[in-house]
């Protein structure tokens, strides 16, 4: 996974950016091509408008995602 262009360990990133900081995105718009625009809120950064891009394998599983400020 990547955040703002930097590669990150998924487990560490999820703990820091979601669980420890009480983060949660609220979807604003999505496309069938794996793109999600959301407002992400957490205790560290407050509220940010974010872009999430997902790569989905043929079996329907997410194999990668990237996020950054929209």
Secondary structure, 3 states (H helix, E strand, C coil): CEECCEECCHHHHHHHHHHCCCCEEEEEEECCCCEEEEEEEECCCEEEEEEEEEEECCCCCEEEEEEEEC
